C-alpha cells in the first residue's frame, strides 16, 4: 500500500523512496541480561494504532528520522528528527 511520507529535510514524497527501519525501541544497557537483549532484537509490540517508527530517505537525503504513523490506516501524523 502506498502513502505519502513527509521527510523533515526534503518534504512530502511517495513512501517508495524510503526504507522502513522498524518501531523505535529502547536499547538495553551493555550489562543487560540475555532475555533483555533477545527482546530488543526479536520482539516487537506491533500495535494496531499509532507507533513511533524509524524511516530512512534512501532515494533522497539519506537521513534517518522518526515518524508517528497509524498502522491501521497508514496515516502519518508527524515526522521529526531523533
ROROTI-815011 format. One record per residue: x, y, z of N, C-alpha, C in turn. Coordinates in steps of 0.1 Angstrom, whole numbers, plus 2048, in hexadecimal, padded with zeros to 3 digits. Each point is the difference from the previous one (the first is absolute). Example, Ala and Ser with C-alpha at 12.3 -4.5 7.8 and 13.67 -1.06 7.14 Angstrom:
2
REC  nx  ny  nz cax cay caz  cx  cy  cz
REC 884 7C7 84E 7F7 80C 800 809 80C 800
REC 7FC 80B 7F9 809 80B 800 7F8 80B 808
This chain:
82
REC  nx  ny  nz cax cay caz  cx  cy  cz
REC 808 7F4 800 7F8 80C 800 809 80C 800
REC 7FE 809 7F7 808 80D 7FF 7F9 80B 808
REC 808 808 806 7FB 80C 806 80C 80B 800
REC 7FD 80C 803 809 80B 800 807 801 80E
REC 80D 803 800 808 801 80C 807 80E 7FF
REC 800 808 80A 806 80D 800 80E 7FF 806
REC 80A 800 7F8 80E 801 805 802 80E 806
REC 805 800 80C 803 80D 806 809 809 7F8
REC 809 7FA 7F8 809 807 7F8 7FC 803 7F2
REC 7F9 7F6 7F9 7FD 802 7F2 7F1 802 7FD
REC 7F8 7FF 80A 7F1 802 7FE 7F9 7F3 7FD
REC 7F3 802 7FB 7F8 7F4 7FE 803 7F8 7F4
REC 802 7F3 802 804 7F7 7F5 7F8 7F3 801
REC 800 7F8 7F5 7FA 7F3 800 808 7F7 809
REC 7F9 7F7 807 806 7F8 80A 80B 7F6 7F9
REC 7FF 7FE 7F3 809 7F7 7FA 80E 806 7FF
REC 802 80D 803 80D 806 801 807 7FD 80D
REC 7F9 7FA 809 805 7FF 80E 802 7F1 803
REC 808 7FE 80B 802 7F3 806 7FB 800 80E
REC 7F7 7F6 803 7FB 7FF 80D 80A 7F9 809
REC 803 807 80C 80A 7FB 809 7FA 7F9 80D
REC 7F3 7FF 800 7FA 7F9 80C 7FB 80A 80A
REC 7F9 7FA 80A 7FC 809 80B 80B 804 809
REC 7FF 80B 806 80B 805 809 7FF 7F8 80D
REC 80B 7FB 805 801 7F8 80C 80B 806 809
REC 800 7FD 80C 80B 804 809 80A 7F5 801
REC 80D 804 7FE 80B 7F6 800 803 7FD 80F
REC 802 7F3 803 804 7FC 80E 80E 805 803
REC 803 801 80C 80E 804 804 80A 7F5 7FC
REC 80D 803 7FE 809 7F6 7FC 801 7F4 809
REC 7FC 802 80D 801 7F5 80A 7F2 7F9 801
REC 7F7 803 7F6 7F2 7FA 801 801 7F1 7FF
REC 7F5 7FA 804 7FF 7F1 800 7FE 7FB 7F2
REC 802 7F3 7FE 7FE 7FA 7F3 7F1 802 7FB
REC 7F7 7FF 80A 7F2 801 7FD 7FD 80F 7FB
REC 806 80A 807 7FE 80E 7FB 805 802 7F2
REC 80B 7FB 7FD 806 801 7F3 7F8 7F8 7F5
REC 7FB 7F5 804 7F7 7F8 7F7 7F4 807 7FD
REC 7F9 806 80A 7F4 808 7FE 803 80C 7F7
REC 80B 807 802 804 80B 7F8 802 7FD 7F1
REC 806 7F5 7FD 803 7FC 7F2 7F4 7F9 7F9
REC 7F8 7F9 807 7F6 7F7 7FA 7F1 803 802
REC 7FD 806 80C 7F2 802 803 7FC 80F 7FD
REC 7F4 801 7FA 7FB 80E 7FD 7F2 800 806
REC 7FB 80C 803 7F3 802 806 7F5 7FE 7F5
REC 803 805 7F4 7F7 7FF 7F4 7F2 804 803
REC 7FF 80D 805 7F3 805 804 7F7 803 7F4
REC 7F3 7FF 802 7F6 804 7F6 7FC 80E 804
REC 807 80A 7FB 7FE 80E 804 80D 808 7FD
REC 802 80B 807 80B 809 7FE 80D 7FA 807
REC 80A 7FF 7F8 80D 7FC 806 80B 809 7FA
REC 80B 802 807 80C 807 7FC 809 7F7 7F9
REC 804 804 7F3 808 7F8 7F8 80C 807 7FA
REC 80A 7F8 7FC 80C 805 7F9 7FD 7FF 7F1
REC 804 80B 7F9 7FF 800 7F1 80D 806 7FB
REC 805 7FB 7F4 80B 806 7FA 7FD 804 7F2
REC 803 80C 7FC 7FD 805 7F2 80B 7FC 7F7
REC 7FF 7F3 7FC 80B 7FA 7F8 802 806 7F2
REC 7F6 805 7FA 801 805 7F2 800 810 801
REC 802 805 80B 801 80F 802 80C 804 808
REC 7FE 806 80B 80B 805 808 807 7F5 808
REC 7FB 7F4 800 806 7F4 807 801 802 80F
REC 7F8 809 806 800 802 80F 7F5 7F7 806
REC 803 7FC 80D 7F6 7F9 808 7F8 80A 808
REC 7F3 7FD 802 7F7 808 808 7F5 7F7 806
REC 7F9 806 809 7F5 7FA 807 7F3 804 7F9
REC 7F6 7F7 800 7F2 803 7FB 7F7 7FA 80A
REC 7F5 807 803 7F5 7FB 807 7F5 7FC 7F6
REC 7FE 7F2 7FF 7F7 7FB 7F5 7F6 7F7 806
REC 7F3 802 7FC 7F6 7F7 804 801 7F3 7F7
REC 803 7F5 806 802 7F3 7F9 7F3 7FA 7FA
REC 7F5 805 804 7F3 7FB 7FA 7FD 807 7F3
REC 801 80E 800 7FC 807 7F5 80C 805 7F7
REC 80C 7FF 805 80D 805 7FA 800 80F 800
REC 7F8 807 808 801 80E 800 80C 804 809
REC 808 809 7FA 80C 805 807 7FC 80D 807
REC 801 800 80D 7FC 80B 808 80B 80B 801
REC 80C 7FB 801 80B 80A 802 80E 7F9 7FC
REC 809 808 7FB 80E 7FB 7FE 809 80A 806
REC 80B 7FB 806 809 809 808 80E 7F9 801
REC 80A 808 803 80D 7FB 802 802 7F9 80E
REC 808 7F6 801 803 7FA 80D 806 809 80A
